[in-house]
Amino acid sequence: MPENTSPNLPQQFSSSEVELLAMLLEEAGNEFADHSANDFTMPATDENKAIFAAAFELCAEPQDEDDENSDEDGLSLKYIMEAEDQVFVYNDWLMTYLASRCQNLFKQADSAPALTKAELNIMSELLAEAHEDRLNSAGSVCYDLTFLATPKNKVLMAAVVNFYEDDNYEEEGKKETIIDIINTSQNEKDEIDVPDYWIMHYFAHVCEMRSK
């Protein structure tokens, strides 16, 4: 079965894109775990509360029964499920949970439930946060990811690069270099280096569009 035809794999993503999303979210979750302010709020819909509860169950440290399974901020499954206006959990927990969802979808595309619109909406917000966080240190840290110049990778990276706009001269120079490789490479062993935050920015937009 071709990789895009599994009934449970979201039609908007190929299996390789789902795998890439899992990697980006997992890495972002690891980094955001060290942030001092990482509350993430969304409207308290049934769908959002279910996702937040799943993230809590995956990532929360086991608590004593006397604590009603709450952490030091009073966050608990009960709090999440009883929220009426806004519901919150930590963004790194959501990143870790949604990374695991994508990993399971990649590994078990025929049995894992497809990503929901609510999950895609949350992923869009999280990837946008990760992109903004990267921009704070992009000038001093190299965040490039390397892809072989296969037809599939060239199509995806062309979409990423053409979507990303930046006034920075060095970024524009990099963009031109990447486009040149995509347009001229005939060797699938050639390498395409793309900043991961460009890819985060692109997928944030795609997830937002697919969540509507």
LOMAR-785358 format. One line per field, with one value per residue: residue in one letter; y, x, z of N, C-alpha, C, O in turn. Coordinates in steps of 0.02 Angstrom, whole numbers, plus 50000, padded with zeros to 5 digits. Layout:
N
aa <- a_...
n.yy <- Y_...
n.xx <- X_...
n.zz <- Z_...
ca.yy <- Y_...
ca.xx <- X_...
ca.zz <- Z_...
c.yy <- Y_...
c.xx <- X_...
c.zz <- Z_...
o.yy <- Y_...
o.xx <- X_...
o.zz <- Z_...
This chain:
212
aa <- m_p_e_n_t_s_p_n_l_p_q_q_f_s_s_s_e_v_e_l_l_a_m_l_l_e_e_a_g_n_e_f_a_d_h_s_a_n_d_f_t_m_p_a_t_d_e_n_k_a_i_f_a_a_a_f_e_l_c_a_e_p_q_d_e_d_d_e_n_s_d_e_d_g_l_s_l_k_y_i_m_e_a_e_d_q_v_f_v_y_n_d_w_l_m_t_y_l_a_s_r_c_q_n_l_f_k_q_a_d_s_a_p_a_l_t_k_a_e_l_n_i_m_s_e_l_l_a_e_a_h_e_d_r_l_n_s_a_g_s_v_c_y_d_l_t_f_l_a_t_p_k_n_k_v_l_m_a_a_v_v_n_f_y_e_d_d_n_y_e_e_e_g_k_k_e_t_i_i_d_i_i_n_t_s_q_n_e_k_d_e_i_d_v_p_d_y_w_i_m_h_y_f_a_h_v_c_e_m_r_s_k
n.yy <- 49940_50108_50246_50353_50308_50240_50210_50272_50364_50535_50623_50739_50728_50643_50484_50506_50642_50643_50575_50669_50776_50717_50711_50847_50897_50820_50860_50997_50987_50935_51044_51149_51104_51153_51284_51424_51478_51400_51376_51325_51370_51335_51347_51271_51150_50990_50910_50972_50960_50822_50796_50870_50803_50677_50712_50751_50627_50555_50626_50678_50670_50530_50548_50562_50489_50577_50699_50713_50680_50794_50922_51034_51155_51140_51073_50947_50793_50801_50939_50975_50907_50964_51095_51246_51365_51409_51292_51225_51160_51106_51169_51091_50963_50940_50948_50835_50734_50745_50722_50587_50538_50561_50480_50353_50349_50351_50230_50136_50147_50087_50058_50152_50290_50423_50590_50717_50862_50948_50911_50946_51084_51121_51075_51165_51287_51255_51226_51351_51422_51356_51391_51532_51533_51477_51579_51670_51630_51597_51664_51631_51495_51344_51271_51180_51049_50901_50839_50711_50733_50680_50651_50664_50729_50847_50907_50932_51014_51120_51175_51214_51308_51404_51453_51516_51675_51801_51943_51949_51959_51854_51744_51753_51729_51597_51540_51556_51474_51347_51334_51331_51209_51120_51142_51107_50988_50824_50713_50598_50581_50701_50837_50929_51066_51129_51250_51199_51276_51341_51238_51208_51325_51315_51194_51232_51321_51236_51141_51225_51261_51136_51106_51168
n.xx <- 50043_50033_50118_50034_49903_49846_49704_49700_49800_49825_49762_49824_49957_50107_50182_50317_50315_50236_50323_50426_50360_50341_50473_50509_50416_50448_50580_50559_50478_50569_50655_50571_50536_50627_50594_50539_50412_50278_50142_49999_49856_49689_49524_49397_49344_49265_49346_49474_49496_49505_49623_49716_49704_49754_49887_49924_49913_50013_50131_50135_50205_50187_50070_50030_49881_49818_49844_49757_49802_49867_49982_50116_50062_49930_49872_49774_49694_49559_49541_49568_49465_49352_49357_49284_49289_49424_49556_49706_49871_50042_50149_50258_50222_50112_50178_50260_50164_50092_50195_50216_50095_50108_50220_50166_50069_50148_50217_50116_50016_49901_49823_49828_49733_49680_49750_49658_49554_49558_49678_49767_49748_49800_49931_49971_49977_50076_50188_50206_50243_50364_50437_50449_50524_50644_50691_50748_50877_50931_51029_51150_51158_51163_51029_51006_50930_50967_50930_50916_50924_50804_50664_50542_50583_50631_50516_50444_50536_50548_50420_50426_50533_50491_50380_50430_50471_50591_50676_50808_50973_51068_50984_50908_51007_51036_50916_50913_51019_50971_50859_50922_50992_50883_50823_50920_50987_51026_51062_51020_51091_51141_51139_51019_51011_50911_50846_50773_50673_50614_50543_50458_50382_50318_50244_50164_50078_50018_49955_49865_49781_49729_49656_49536
n.zz <- 50000_49953_50035_50062_50067_50173_50274_50398_50405_50405_50266_50228_50262_50223_50268_50299_50328_50443_50526_50532_50594_50719_50766_50770_50865_50977_51004_51028_51141_51234_51247_51289_51413_51500_51515_51611_51612_51553_51533_51443_51363_51309_51234_51335_51270_51243_51163_51173_51311_51324_51254_51329_51450_51414_51387_51516_51584_51520_51549_51681_51846_51954_52087_52264_52334_52421_52368_52266_52143_52091_52035_52087_52046_52060_51957_51890_51839_51869_51879_51746_51674_51727_51691_51630_51554_51506_51479_51546_51521_51526_51397_51354_51393_51310_51186_51197_51210_51087_51000_51028_50981_50844_50819_50847_50749_50636_50649_50662_50560_50510_50618_50722_50784_50678_50670_50748_50710_50817_50878_50776_50774_50899_50882_50784_50856_50950_50870_50813_50928_50955_50843_50859_50975_50932_50849_50934_50960_50840_50770_50825_50840_50751_50674_50575_50481_50393_50233_50112_49935_49874_49763_49835_49954_49900_49851_49970_50042_49954_49966_50099_50100_50007_50071_50182_50241_50264_50317_50344_50286_50282_50298_50183_50088_50118_50086_49946_49911_49949_49866_49743_49750_49760_49636_49542_49575_49529_49588_49706_49821_49855_49974_50067_50167_50289_50400_50553_50610_50504_50450_50556_50555_50431_50447_50554_50493_50398_50481_50545_50437_50402_50513_50510
ca.yy <- 50000_50170_50276_50403_50281_50209_50244_50308_50415_50596_50632_50797_50714_50578_50452_50539_50706_50628_50559_50732_50811_50685_50731_50918_50907_50790_50904_51058_50970_50929_51111_51189_51078_51194_51352_51440_51492_51357_51361_51327_51370_51332_51343_51208_51105_50920_50884_50998_50931_50753_50798_50893_50749_50626_50738_50746_50557_50532_50662_50698_50625_50499_50585_50527_50496_50635_50758_50710_50675_50861_50941_51092_51211_51122_51042_50878_50769_50828_51010_50979_50884_51008_51163_51270_51419_51393_51235_51232_51110_51134_51159_51036_50901_50932_50931_50766_50691_50746_50686_50515_50523_50558_50421_50295_50351_50332_50159_50093_50188_50051_50046_50211_50337_50482_50654_50754_50933_50981_50899_50986_51153_51128_51068_51228_51335_51233_51235_51423_51440_51330_51433_51596_51521_51467_51642_51707_51608_51572_51696_51603_51422_51313_51224_51147_50978_50880_50793_50690_50767_50636_50690_50678_50780_50911_50937_50958_51068_51177_51206_51246_51366_51455_51482_51555_51742_51831_52001_51943_51947_51788_51695_51755_51694_51525_51520_51551_51414_51287_51330_51311_51137_51086_51149_51082_50924_50763_50658_50590_50581_50770_50854_50993_51088_51176_51263_51165_51323_51353_51182_51219_51379_51288_51145_51269_51347_51179_51113_51272_51256_51070_51100_51205
ca.xx <- 50000_50073_50120_49982_49837_49820_49642_49708_49852_49792_49776_49866_50026_50136_50211_50380_50299_50215_50384_50462_50322_50355_50540_50508_50379_50486_50637_50532_50456_50628_50682_50523_50532_50672_50569_50508_50341_50258_50071_49969_49783_49644_49454_49384_49299_49274_49404_49536_49506_49528_49694_49755_49705_49800_49954_49936_49923_50076_50190_50135_50235_50137_50059_49995_49808_49797_49853_49708_49840_49882_50051_50125_50021_49859_49848_49752_49645_49495_49541_49563_49401_49298_49366_49225_49304_49490_49590_49778_49921_50107_50160_50305_50184_50074_50225_50281_50107_50077_50251_50202_50039_50135_50262_50123_50037_50198_50235_50057_49968_49840_49785_49826_49682_49706_49751_49595_49560_49578_49750_49802_49746_49848_49997_49987_49996_50139_50242_50217_50282_50432_50470_50467_50578_50705_50715_50786_50947_50949_51089_51212_51155_51141_50973_50993_50918_50993_50887_50940_50888_50757_50607_50494_50611_50637_50449_50428_50580_50530_50362_50449_50575_50451_50333_50465_50493_50633_50713_50879_51013_51097_50931_50891_51060_51027_50857_50932_51061_50929_50818_50967_51003_50820_50808_50973_51016_51003_51090_50982_51137_51155_51107_50983_51012_50856_50836_50713_50620_50578_50497_50407_50339_50278_50195_50116_50028_49981_49912_49810_49735_49696_49615_49473
ca.zz <- 50000_49952_50101_50073_50058_50233_50294_50461_50398_50380_50195_50216_50278_50207_50327_50315_50359_50511_50563_50542_50645_50783_50787_50787_50927_51032_51019_51058_51209_51277_51260_51327_51481_51541_51519_51676_51600_51498_51532_51377_51373_51251_51256_51369_51234_51261_51125_51202_51378_51316_51234_51386_51499_51389_51398_51588_51603_51494_51572_51751_51894_51998_52149_52317_52330_52459_52327_52212_52081_52066_52043_52130_52022_52067_51897_51901_51790_51889_51859_51673_51649_51752_51666_51595_51507_51478_51511_51535_51539_51506_51326_51341_51399_51248_51133_51206_51195_51016_50968_51034_50936_50776_50816_50842_50683_50586_50657_50660_50522_50497_50679_50765_50762_50642_50706_50744_50696_50880_50886_50726_50796_50954_50853_50750_50907_50981_50822_50808_50987_50947_50792_50889_51023_50894_50821_50985_50960_50773_50744_50855_50842_50687_50684_50511_50472_50327_50196_50047_49881_49840_49736_49888_49998_49864_49849_50036_50060_49912_49997_50161_50085_49972_50118_50234_50222_50315_50290_50362_50226_50283_50287_50112_50052_50129_50048_49876_49904_49954_49806_49689_49757_49744_49564_49497_49594_49496_49627_49768_49878_49874_50037_50074_50238_50301_50471_50577_50626_50442_50442_50607_50531_50377_50473_50595_50445_50369_50533_50555_50381_50404_50572_50501
c.yy <- 50062_50207_50326_50374_50244_50246_50286_50361_50478_50610_50690_50785_50646_50548_50485_50607_50696_50612_50623_50774_50783_50707_50804_50931_50878_50835_50969_51045_50965_50998_51152_51165_51119_51266_51363_51454_51451_51335_51370_51321_51367_51333_51274_51167_51034_50891_50908_50967_50859_50750_50819_50839_50693_50648_50735_50675_50531_50562_50678_50646_50594_50537_50541_50538_50558_50700_50762_50710_50743_50876_51004_51153_51195_51090_50968_50858_50797_50900_51016_50962_50927_51080_51184_51323_51405_51333_51243_51168_51139_51119_51102_50969_50888_50915_50858_50718_50688_50716_50611_50494_50515_50496_50358_50291_50331_50257_50112_50128_50153_50040_50107_50260_50398_50543_50690_50827_50971_50971_50941_51060_51166_51122_51132_51280_51318_51243_51309_51448_51418_51370_51499_51588_51512_51533_51681_51689_51586_51604_51667_51527_51397_51261_51185_51073_50960_50828_50774_50719_50718_50677_50709_50733_50847_50946_50969_51018_51130_51213_51244_51311_51422_51488_51530_51621_51772_51887_51998_51924_51876_51734_51694_51720_51619_51499_51511_51489_51351_51279_51307_51236_51098_51086_51114_51013_50866_50701_50654_50586_50652_50787_50923_51010_51143_51188_51231_51213_51346_51300_51187_51271_51354_51240_51178_51295_51290_51150_51160_51265_51190_51062_51132_51161
c.xx <- 50044_50066_50065_49911_49810_49758_49650_49762_49820_49811_49823_49939_50046_50165_50277_50368_50275_50275_50423_50426_50337_50423_50541_50473_50416_50544_50614_50510_50514_50656_50635_50515_50577_50649_50534_50433_50318_50185_50044_49894_49747_49573_49438_49330_49312_49336_49470_49549_49530_49602_49738_49759_49753_49872_49973_49952_49990_50135_50192_50169_50180_50132_50025_49920_49783_49802_49803_49743_49855_49956_50056_50085_49946_49830_49832_49705_49576_49489_49531_49493_49343_49305_49306_49239_49369_49519_49664_49815_49986_50120_50208_50270_50143_50119_50246_50225_50094_50134_50239_50144_50064_50180_50220_50088_50085_50212_50176_50001_49902_49797_49779_49772_49713_49706_49685_49607_49582_49653_49790_49803_49796_49919_50019_50012_50065_50198_50258_50258_50355_50471_50493_50525_50645_50734_50758_50860_50972_51013_51153_51213_51131_51088_50957_50978_50939_50948_50922_50895_50847_50700_50557_50519_50616_50569_50432_50471_50568_50469_50381_50485_50535_50401_50367_50488_50533_50673_50788_50919_51041_51045_50912_50944_51054_50968_50874_50974_51019_50888_50860_50979_50941_50808_50858_50998_50984_51026_51053_51026_51159_51115_51076_50981_50960_50849_50771_50657_50583_50524_50441_50357_50292_50224_50144_50059_49986_49932_49852_49758_49695_49649_49546_49418
c.zz <- 50000_50018_50114_50073_50118_50256_50357_50459_50370_50308_50182_50230_50250_50270_50347_50347_50431_50555_50579_50595_50714_50810_50809_50854_50987_51053_51053_51130_51257_51295_51303_51398_51528_51547_51586_51669_51540_51502_51462_51386_51306_51277_51283_51333_51256_51226_51156_51271_51373_51297_51292_51440_51478_51399_51472_51608_51579_51531_51647_51794_51937_52064_52201_52310_52367_52419_52270_52144_52050_52077_52085_52108_52028_52005_51910_51845_51805_51867_51784_51649_51673_51729_51623_51543_51470_51515_51497_51554_51514_51431_51311_51348_51335_51189_51136_51188_51120_50975_50970_50989_50864_50768_50808_50774_50628_50588_50647_50621_50510_50559_50724_50739_50729_50686_50695_50727_50759_50892_50837_50746_50852_50928_50818_50799_50936_50933_50811_50868_50980_50896_50821_50939_50988_50869_50870_50984_50891_50746_50769_50858_50774_50702_50620_50520_50401_50296_50131_49993_49840_49812_49790_49934_49964_49860_49915_50053_50016_49941_50060_50146_50052_50019_50167_50207_50279_50283_50304_50299_50225_50271_50214_50070_50059_50088_49974_49864_49904_49890_49747_49691_49736_49668_49519_49514_49556_49534_49694_49830_49897_49936_50035_50148_50247_50376_50496_50592_50563_50434_50494_50583_50477_50403_50519_50550_50417_50420_50545_50499_50384_50463_50564_50471
o.yy <- 50068_50201_50341_50412_50218_50307_50332_50399_50475_50609_50691_50827_50598_50582_50491_50628_50735_50632_50630_50805_50820_50722_50820_50970_50907_50846_50992_51086_50988_51009_51187_51202_51120_51306_51318_51442_51465_51282_51416_51272_51393_51322_51224_51152_51019_50852_50868_50951_50837_50707_50789_50830_50665_50607_50718_50663_50489_50527_50692_50586_50628_50555_50489_50590_50588_50749_50809_50737_50749_50848_51026_51198_51234_51079_50932_50900_50816_50921_51057_50998_50928_51122_51144_51327_51390_51325_51264_51128_51193_51065_51068_50921_50832_50873_50824_50667_50633_50688_50576_50439_50469_50464_50315_50237_50297_50224_50055_50138_50186_50016_50114_50269_50422_50549_50693_50851_51019_51018_50969_51094_51217_51160_51152_51313_51362_51266_51327_51489_51455_51383_51520_51631_51536_51541_51720_51729_51560_51573_51676_51498_51425_51212_51161_51039_51000_50778_50816_50728_50714_50732_50766_50779_50899_51007_51025_51069_51186_51275_51299_51363_51481_51545_51578_51624_51770_51880_52039_51876_51842_51684_51640_51685_51582_51445_51462_51455_51306_51224_51269_51203_51048_51036_51094_50980_50860_50645_50701_50587_50662_50757_50970_50972_51197_51139_51236_51195_51368_51314_51173_51262_51370_51246_51156_51291_51295_51137_51136_51264_51189_51016_51125_51185
o.xx <- 50088_50015_50050_49863_49754_49758_49610_49770_49790_49870_49857_49981_50008_50171_50291_50407_50293_50278_50450_50459_50345_50430_50571_50497_50416_50556_50645_50521_50509_50677_50657_50491_50566_50682_50504_50395_50336_50167_50063_49870_49770_49562_49463_49277_49364_49374_49516_49606_49571_49639_49790_49811_49788_49915_50029_50001_50021_50185_50246_50164_50132_50183_49996_49898_49734_49769_49805_49717_49857_49988_50007_50074_49904_49769_49872_49680_49539_49437_49492_49464_49290_49263_49279_49204_49368_49508_49684_49793_49986_50105_50200_50289_50141_50102_50248_50236_50085_50123_50251_50144_50045_50179_50236_50080_50066_50218_50185_49946_49851_49740_49731_49766_49765_49667_49659_49663_49620_49687_49842_49853_49830_49963_50077_50062_50107_50251_50315_50303_50401_50531_50550_50569_50696_50795_50801_50902_51027_51047_51206_51265_51085_51100_50901_51009_50929_50930_50953_50835_50854_50687_50533_50481_50605_50565_50408_50445_50577_50467_50357_50470_50544_50380_50337_50521_50512_50699_50826_50901_51039_51058_50899_50927_51066_50971_50852_50967_51030_50882_50837_50978_50945_50786_50841_51028_50923_51011_51054_51000_51191_51063_51104_50953_50966_50846_50719_50598_50526_50468_50383_50296_50233_50166_50087_50001_49925_49874_49796_49698_49636_49608_49503_49363
o.zz <- 50043_50052_50172_50078_50115_50258_50368_50506_50316_50291_50131_50212_50253_50321_50407_50390_50475_50612_50634_50636_50762_50869_50860_50895_51041_51112_51100_51174_51314_51352_51348_51441_51588_51580_51614_51716_51483_51476_51425_51414_51255_51336_51257_51362_51285_51256_51165_51287_51414_51321_51304_51471_51520_51416_51490_51644_51612_51542_51673_51782_51955_52093_52184_52284_52347_52434_52230_52094_51989_52121_52114_52148_52004_52002_51939_51808_51760_51840_51761_51609_51641_51746_51585_51492_51410_51575_51443_51596_51483_51406_51261_51313_51310_51148_51085_51155_51092_50921_50921_50962_50829_50715_50767_50746_50581_50536_50625_50647_50500_50554_50762_50679_50751_50734_50639_50730_50755_50913_50856_50736_50851_50949_50821_50786_50947_50954_50800_50859_50995_50905_50810_50943_51012_50868_50849_51005_50885_50705_50739_50875_50745_50738_50612_50561_50355_50328_50099_50003_49779_49836_49791_49952_49995_49865_49918_50077_50039_49941_50072_50175_50067_50007_50190_50155_50337_50228_50278_50264_50173_50238_50185_50022_50011_50059_49943_49813_49863_49864_49705_49639_49700_49640_49463_49471_49553_49515_49733_49886_49948_49950_50006_50188_50218_50414_50463_50587_50567_50414_50479_50591_50477_50385_50523_50568_50413_50403_50555_50513_50369_50465_50608_50461
